């Protein structure tokens, strides 16, 4: 029997507008799918305004919802609440929906395009790993990105590129993931960005954002998940929501509003073991 | 270099049949009459305000494209060949695009290498598995054709994204009709004035099936700062459709609406002159303010037609170009009517070394370049320029292709010293609707005004001519 958990996830995003907005349009990547290491027991998605949610599968096989809400309103909440059974598969990702051959994930994007510094870093890790282009290299890369880049929520933001974060040697899970992807793609290893949730081992349940990690393709194994921020392969603590070429492809909420002055956004993420929840 | 094919004259100096009347007329016309008509033409163009802006030039932001008053003439038989070739090629392009974004049979057959598609920036993963109305991707194509002898027409470039230039075709004809009525009376010239009607019929025919009886068509422009804005407003006017910018449109429940003084009006077909990257900030570049947030959701839901479809760049990319003969054969099981220029792809190492050794004979182009920027014309280049390109293609082989320098045909052209042959190309516009393909006879002839020059791009000092297709 594989080790496993049942994780309860609550993720709320609340936008507040200085003056009433006339309308909002959003595209959501907030719904996980089943695969060998996770089973979605239930999942609810709620938008606080009266709006019809249109569900689709995007080009990468992710579930998306989009909606338009007409104002006027000064607050908009997008909430998910669900439980997912997870299994530790040693980072191996199988049973996922694949719409492209792995080679698609060698594409460069503006967020992951490498510069000379990242190219040199990638080569250095490659030669230290003994020229091995497989798991050994990827684990070495995982260790190096995790060790070299200091976790710091201050200097970077959602549009920071791999190049910028690598120069700073600082960043959050998004930045570490972009750097990992950029470096391994430059070595000819297909890699992709994963957006999802992480159950922390230190007992902290409340988080201020979702989590991000990478998947890299190893010919004899398939997709393998590497969490550069934590320096580990993905485990039963990871809930995978969406994959893409970079953060833009899996952004939980991409939207625009018409009018409404300045805006604040408040994000609350809670990831907890469902059983413990019940015992409370 | 070989002597170029002269479209007006046989090698012995006698005029070819299609040019017999024109040649006689040119022989008899007083030089000052031609000079006067040239001035008049320039005045008319200035009055119309038809200008274009050149990227990378600060002064003279708006410029007039030089117009040559001597028409370029194609016989009915020549046009028939070109017409059939264009229809065949665009048909194949549409089948290829559908395949690339659905079954990928051409990749499975090993005809095009996977990475040339999947790692190509102009391939749009977002279009994968996406149904487009009536399976038509390229509704408006501008195919650049050059001629090297009496029978051979080569496609130099396919333009399947947002091809421009058709306004010049229409304006050139209008001005010629005003300036040279006597020349028209001596020829039976096929009309081009019906292009806007043909375009509108094409656009209406491709509306989604859910559309009401009379589809609402709009033309989406990036705005007044775009180099082709004149053409956008010109065409919207001729088509009788609204010229809109991104901010004039909005999405509600996966349907596109246009803001009007009478309230929102549903939009069924968008003739968009905005590049893919800028169409929808929720799907593509998030910093784009030119597009319509959520437009792709309406498109993916099948509620609106975009003309051209998103992702058509994977058919007109210069690296894909070299596969066009195989593409025609694969989808239509026919021999291509229009020829392809032999192309060396520097991504392949044996091609690269050939190109590197023969740069002085070749034309080298950047795969993602356009408008004649970033290219090398070997025979006309200095040794320093050649050395620079040799280094460039070694560093980024994937970014370059090379072709032999073709001896483009020449047409008589007014120059300072009188009338002299100048190299020309032709951009016909191919319209693909649900019902049929429409091509108005002719297209835009571009002419390299400098003696010996092979670069016809307006951004590089080329001019235009009216193109006459004779009704037998």
Interface residues (C-beta under 8 A of the other chain):
Chain A: X23 X25 X26 X27 X52 X54 X56 X58 X59 X60 X66 X68 X70 X99 X100 X101 X103 X104 X106 X107 X159 X245 X248 X254 X255 X256 X258
Chain B: X114 X115 X118 X119 X121 X125 X126 X127 X128 X129 X130 X250 X251 X252 X253 X254 X281 X282 X283 X286 X293 X294 X297 X300 X301
